[in-house]
Amino acid sequence: MADTDRASVHAWRTGRFAAGPWATPSVATVMSHPLVTVAANASLRQARDVMRAQGVHHLLLEDKGRLVAIVSDRDIDHAISPWADGPSATRRDDETLGRPVYSCATYSMRTIHYDAPIEEAAAVLLGDSISALPVVGVDGGIAGIVTARDLLRELLACHLDQ
């Protein structure tokens, strides 16, 4: 590990956690839960409305009781017409909101285990140029989601505690 890599890893370490003064928090301590999900065949309008109502930027898609994909607000924004729901929208613009959300979702979801250190989550997010990772819990199911915002919130909390 290069010195610059070691320095960035140590930037996360604080005395706030019970495991010791240099303990690294796990993904479970910063993940968002409970999960916000929507049916895979829901419309883009429905998915957008759920995101707005719940104040989230990512949804997990369910099909027959299984989580099958992830979609971000940016995915939805790219899939709909920029004029949809606006005063100058045409019928064609508004029809884009009726498309199924599964049409713009990511099915090859990267996941991370709940007890992984947050540095690992940050490395995956940066390395894969993504903004969220579903978190695999003790039972092997998806227990939460960790986002770049969650990691930034934790970094700020660590900085304020010092």
JOTA-V439250 format. One record per pair of residues at least 24 apart in sequence whose C-alpha atoms are under 10 Angstrom apart, sorted by sequence separation. I is the first residue (numbers start at 1). GAP is how many residues later the second one is. D is the distance in Angstrom with one decimal. If there is no record, write none. Layout:
BEGIN
i->[I | I]
gap->[GAP | GAP]
d->[D | D]
END
This chain:
BEGIN
i->[32 | 35 | 36 | 37 | 38 | 39 | 40 | 47 | 48 | 79 | 80 | 109 | 110 | 111 | 112 | 113 | 114 | 122 | 35 | 36 | 37 | 38 | 39 | 47 | 48 | 76 | 79 | 109 | 110 | 111 | 112 | 113 | 121 | 122 | 39 | 47 | 75 | 78 | 114 | 121 | 122 | 39 | 40 | 76 | 77 | 113 | 121 | 39 | 40 | 48 | 75 | 76 | 113 | 114 | 118 | 38 | 39 | 40 | 44 | 47 | 48 | 75 | 76 | 113 | 114 | 122 | 37 | 40 | 71 | 74 | 75 | 112 | 113 | 114 | 121 | 122 | 40 | 44 | 45 | 70 | 71 | 75 | 111 | 114 | 37 | 38 | 44 | 70 | 71 | 72 | 114 | 118 | 119 | 37 | 38 | 44 | 69 | 71 | 72 | 112 | 118 | 37 | 68 | 70 | 71 | 72 | 111 | 112 | 44 | 45 | 69 | 70 | 71 | 111 | 44 | 69 | 70 | 71 | 118 | 68 | 69 | 70 | 68 | 69 | 70 | 71 | 45 | 63 | 68 | 69 | 70 | 45 | 61 | 62 | 67 | 68 | 69 | 70 | 61 | 68 | 61 | 60 | 61 | 59 | 60 | 61 | 45 | 48 | 60 | 45 | 47 | 44 | 45 | 46 | 44 | 45 | 46 | 43 | 44 | 45 | 47 | 48 | 43 | 44 | 45 | 46 | 47 | 43 | 44 | 45 | 46 | 42 | 43 | 44 | 45 | 42 | 43 | 44 | 41 | 42 | 43 | 44 | 72 | 41 | 42 | 43 | 44 | 72 | 40 | 41 | 42 | 43 | 44 | 72 | 39 | 40 | 41 | 71 | 39 | 40 | 41 | 70 | 38 | 39 | 40 | 70 | 70 | 40 | 69 | 58 | 59 | 57 | 58 | 60 | 67 | 57 | 58 | 66 | 67 | 58 | 66 | 60 | 31 | 28 | 30 | 60 | 27 | 28 | 29 | 60 | 27 | 28 | 29 | 59 | 26 | 27 | 28 | 31 | 58 | 26 | 27 | 28 | 29 | 30 | 26 | 27 | 28 | 29 | 58 | 25 | 26 | 27 | 28 | 57 | 25 | 26 | 27 | 24 | 25 | 26 | 27 | 57 | 24 | 25 | 26 | 27 | 23 | 24 | 25 | 26 | 27 | 24 | 26 | 27 | 35 | 31 | 31 | 32 | 33 | 31 | 32 | 31 | 12 | 27 | 12 | 28 | 35 | 11 | 27 | 28 | 34 | 35 | 36 | 9 | 10 | 27 | 28 | 33 | 34 | 35 | 36 | 9 | 33 | 34 | 35 | 8 | 9 | 32 | 33 | 34 | 31 | 32 | 33 | 31 | 32 | 33 | 30 | 31 | 32 | 28 | 30 | 31 | 32 | 28 | 30 | 31 | 27 | 28 | 29 | 30 | 27 | 28 | 31 | 32 | 27 | 30 | 31 | 27 | 30 | 31 | 29 | 30 | 30 | 27 | 30 | 27 | 30 | 29 | 25 | 12 | 14 | 16 | 12 | 13 | 16 | 12 | 14 | 15 | 11 | 12 | 14 | 12 | 13 | 14 | 16 | 12 | 13 | 15 | 16 | 11 | 12 | 14 | 15 | 11 | 14]
gap->[24 | 24 | 24 | 24 | 24 | 24 | 24 | 24 | 24 | 24 | 24 | 24 | 24 | 24 | 24 | 24 | 24 | 24 | 25 | 25 | 25 | 25 | 25 | 25 | 25 | 25 | 25 | 25 | 25 | 25 | 25 | 25 | 25 | 25 | 26 | 26 | 26 | 26 | 26 | 26 | 26 | 27 | 27 | 27 | 27 | 27 | 27 | 28 | 28 | 28 | 28 | 28 | 28 | 28 | 28 | 29 | 29 | 29 | 29 | 29 | 29 | 29 | 29 | 29 | 29 | 29 | 30 | 30 | 30 | 30 | 30 | 30 | 30 | 30 | 30 | 30 | 31 | 31 | 31 | 31 | 31 | 31 | 31 | 31 | 32 | 32 | 32 | 32 | 32 | 32 | 32 | 32 | 32 | 33 | 33 | 33 | 33 | 33 | 33 | 33 | 33 | 34 | 34 | 34 | 34 | 34 | 34 | 34 | 35 | 35 | 35 | 35 | 35 | 35 | 36 | 36 | 36 | 36 | 36 | 37 | 37 | 37 | 38 | 38 | 38 | 38 | 39 | 39 | 39 | 39 | 39 | 40 | 40 | 40 | 40 | 40 | 40 | 40 | 41 | 41 | 44 | 45 | 45 | 46 | 46 | 46 | 49 | 49 | 49 | 50 | 50 | 51 | 51 | 51 | 52 | 52 | 52 | 53 | 53 | 53 | 53 | 53 | 54 | 54 | 54 | 54 | 54 | 55 | 55 | 55 | 55 | 56 | 56 | 56 | 56 | 57 | 57 | 57 | 58 | 58 | 58 | 58 | 58 | 59 | 59 | 59 | 59 | 59 | 60 | 60 | 60 | 60 | 60 | 60 | 61 | 61 | 61 | 61 | 62 | 62 | 62 | 62 | 63 | 63 | 63 | 63 | 64 | 65 | 65 | 73 | 73 | 74 | 74 | 74 | 74 | 75 | 75 | 75 | 75 | 76 | 76 | 82 | 83 | 84 | 84 | 84 | 85 | 85 | 85 | 85 | 86 | 86 | 86 | 86 | 87 | 87 | 87 | 87 | 87 | 88 | 88 | 88 | 88 | 88 | 89 | 89 | 89 | 89 | 89 | 90 | 90 | 90 | 90 | 90 | 91 | 91 | 91 | 92 | 92 | 92 | 92 | 92 | 93 | 93 | 93 | 93 | 94 | 94 | 94 | 94 | 94 | 95 | 95 | 95 | 99 | 101 | 102 | 102 | 102 | 103 | 103 | 104 | 106 | 106 | 107 | 107 | 107 | 108 | 108 | 108 | 108 | 108 | 108 | 109 | 109 | 109 | 109 | 109 | 109 | 109 | 109 | 110 | 110 | 110 | 110 | 111 | 111 | 111 | 111 | 111 | 112 | 112 | 112 | 113 | 113 | 113 | 114 | 114 | 114 | 115 | 115 | 115 | 115 | 116 | 116 | 116 | 117 | 117 | 117 | 117 | 118 | 118 | 118 | 118 | 119 | 119 | 119 | 120 | 120 | 120 | 121 | 121 | 122 | 123 | 123 | 124 | 124 | 125 | 129 | 139 | 141 | 141 | 142 | 142 | 142 | 143 | 143 | 143 | 144 | 144 | 144 | 145 | 145 | 145 | 145 | 146 | 146 | 146 | 146 | 147 | 147 | 147 | 147 | 148 | 148]
d->[9.7 | 8.0 | 6.6 | 5.6 | 6.1 | 6.1 | 9.2 | 9.0 | 9.4 | 8.5 | 9.9 | 7.6 | 7.2 | 5.8 | 5.9 | 6.5 | 7.4 | 9.5 | 7.6 | 8.9 | 6.6 | 8.9 | 8.7 | 9.6 | 7.1 | 7.6 | 6.7 | 7.7 | 9.2 | 6.6 | 9.0 | 8.4 | 7.8 | 8.8 | 9.0 | 8.8 | 9.3 | 8.6 | 9.8 | 8.7 | 7.3 | 9.8 | 9.0 | 9.5 | 9.9 | 8.7 | 8.8 | 9.2 | 8.0 | 7.2 | 9.7 | 6.9 | 10.0 | 9.3 | 9.2 | 9.5 | 9.8 | 8.0 | 9.9 | 8.2 | 8.8 | 6.1 | 8.5 | 9.2 | 7.9 | 7.3 | 8.4 | 9.5 | 7.9 | 9.9 | 7.1 | 9.5 | 9.4 | 8.5 | 8.4 | 9.6 | 9.9 | 9.8 | 8.8 | 9.8 | 8.2 | 9.0 | 8.7 | 9.5 | 9.9 | 9.8 | 6.6 | 8.8 | 9.7 | 9.1 | 9.6 | 9.8 | 8.9 | 9.0 | 9.9 | 9.2 | 7.8 | 7.1 | 7.8 | 9.0 | 7.3 | 9.9 | 9.4 | 9.2 | 4.7 | 9.0 | 8.8 | 8.7 | 8.2 | 9.0 | 9.8 | 5.6 | 6.2 | 9.4 | 7.8 | 6.1 | 5.4 | 9.0 | 9.3 | 9.3 | 5.4 | 6.7 | 8.8 | 4.4 | 8.7 | 9.8 | 9.9 | 10.0 | 6.3 | 7.2 | 6.8 | 9.8 | 8.4 | 9.7 | 9.6 | 8.6 | 6.5 | 9.7 | 7.6 | 8.3 | 8.2 | 9.0 | 9.5 | 9.4 | 9.7 | 9.3 | 9.5 | 9.0 | 9.9 | 9.8 | 9.5 | 9.9 | 8.6 | 8.3 | 7.7 | 4.9 | 8.5 | 9.1 | 5.1 | 6.4 | 9.1 | 9.2 | 6.5 | 6.0 | 8.2 | 9.2 | 6.8 | 5.0 | 5.8 | 8.9 | 8.5 | 8.5 | 5.4 | 5.8 | 8.5 | 8.3 | 4.4 | 4.9 | 8.8 | 5.5 | 5.4 | 8.7 | 9.9 | 5.2 | 5.8 | 8.5 | 9.0 | 8.6 | 7.3 | 6.2 | 7.8 | 9.6 | 9.0 | 8.6 | 9.5 | 6.1 | 6.3 | 9.6 | 8.4 | 5.2 | 8.9 | 8.9 | 8.9 | 8.7 | 8.9 | 9.1 | 8.5 | 8.8 | 9.9 | 8.9 | 9.9 | 9.4 | 7.5 | 8.4 | 9.1 | 9.1 | 9.7 | 9.5 | 8.0 | 10.0 | 9.8 | 9.8 | 8.5 | 10.0 | 9.7 | 10.0 | 8.1 | 8.4 | 8.5 | 9.2 | 7.6 | 4.9 | 8.8 | 9.5 | 9.2 | 5.3 | 6.2 | 9.6 | 8.8 | 6.9 | 5.9 | 8.0 | 9.6 | 8.1 | 5.2 | 5.7 | 8.9 | 8.9 | 8.8 | 8.7 | 5.4 | 5.8 | 8.8 | 9.2 | 8.6 | 4.3 | 5.2 | 9.5 | 6.0 | 5.4 | 8.8 | 9.9 | 6.2 | 6.2 | 8.7 | 8.7 | 9.6 | 7.3 | 8.8 | 9.3 | 7.2 | 8.3 | 9.2 | 9.8 | 9.2 | 9.9 | 9.2 | 9.5 | 9.7 | 8.9 | 9.2 | 7.5 | 8.4 | 10.0 | 7.8 | 7.8 | 8.4 | 9.9 | 7.7 | 9.4 | 10.0 | 7.3 | 9.0 | 9.4 | 9.6 | 9.9 | 8.5 | 10.0 | 7.5 | 5.6 | 9.4 | 6.5 | 7.1 | 6.2 | 7.1 | 8.8 | 9.6 | 8.9 | 4.7 | 8.6 | 8.8 | 5.6 | 6.7 | 5.9 | 5.3 | 8.9 | 9.6 | 5.3 | 6.0 | 8.7 | 9.0 | 4.4 | 8.0 | 8.1 | 6.9 | 7.4 | 9.5 | 9.0 | 9.7 | 8.9 | 9.0 | 8.4 | 9.9 | 7.4 | 7.0 | 9.8 | 6.6 | 10.0 | 6.0 | 8.5 | 9.8 | 6.9 | 9.8 | 9.5 | 8.4 | 8.9 | 6.8 | 9.1 | 9.1 | 9.7 | 9.9 | 9.6 | 8.4 | 9.3 | 7.8 | 6.4 | 9.8 | 8.7 | 8.3 | 9.6 | 6.2 | 9.9 | 7.7 | 8.5 | 7.6 | 6.9 | 9.7 | 8.5 | 9.1 | 8.7 | 8.5 | 8.0 | 8.3 | 8.8 | 7.4]
END
